[in-house]
């Protein structure tokens, strides 16, 4: 506060009271005309000629399209892969025969058979894993609820259905050919009946499409291999000169007994007889000489047939017949090549499916008498072999 009688200092103006104090630039008065004219506004920067180039615009659009396609493709791949591995529509296993053809034909067939329900995805999956040229034709077994991946893998790996053809020991070539003809999985015709004893009885696995002639060739090749192996291991003192004679002897053994454990003893009887120049006297050789391998006799051998001359009747001829009377199995071939070391010369059915063996005729007659007694006690259960022929050597 100023003292008494002192004058107050002049008041200071504030920026609010003096707008000029806010802007130090001098205010230049404008004329009315200048006031009406618009001020120059700075222009926005112009786009470069490069960004307006049609090639650049098209390139950008292409990149966007590629990006969208990539995203869509990736999404589709993920979804497709998931669907490719999901269980399929089959409610139970099914066998489908796929013929030669393209991937489209295969997909359509599988669709019709109910194995798959999305043929397009099947084709796409096969193309993705580069399997379109590896789909093999054949007969396939698809499991219940097989996924598309399971179906493709099955066809790629060629897991075709394996069928079985079983040839029983002791069948003649004529009967084997008839069974081949009756098999509806095999195809083609058979030109000639193979020679007796050239087919090896066993179970053969094969796929649909194999011909009957091919199956015969397989059986012949198997027999040749088996015979070669057995012949090389035969007994040194065997009175058999050729592999063909071994097959003939084995075929008689095969028809004489249905018990594998008896094969070597039956073989020993015939080998001992050959050594002693005795007639083999085998009933199955009588039957083969009468029917020629075309079937069974269907009745007991009659007395006059025992002495009826035929090339195969070993009651009449000396030694072995001119050829096999059946197709023997491996066990009979082995028995013929390595018979038991016995002195037995006779055997007769024992009424239980086996045989009673004897070293001499006296014991043999007792065995025959025992068989006759059993037959009289059980007339309906007379001793009969598995092939329907009496088992006796007299």
Secondary structure, 3 states (H helix, E strand, C coil): CCCCCCCCCCCCCCCCCCHHHCCCCCCCCCCHHHHHCCCCCCCCCCCCCCCCCHHHHHHHHHHHHHHHHHHHHHHHHHHHHHHHCCCCCCCCCEEEEECCCCHHHHHHHHHHCCCCCCHHHHHHHHHHCCCCCCCCCEEEEECCCCCHHHHHHHHHCCCECCEEEECCCCCCHHHHHHHHHHCCCCECCCCCCCCCCCCCCCEEEECCCCEHHHHHHHHHHHHHHHHHHHHHCCCCCCCCCCHHHHHHHHHHHHHHCCCHHHHHHHHHHHHHHHHCCCCCCCHHHHHHHHHCCCCCCCCCCCHHHHCCCCCCCCCCCCCCCCCCCCCCCHHHHHHHHCCCCCCCCEEEECCCCCEEEECCHHHHHHHHHHHHHHHHHCHHHCCCCCCCCCCECC
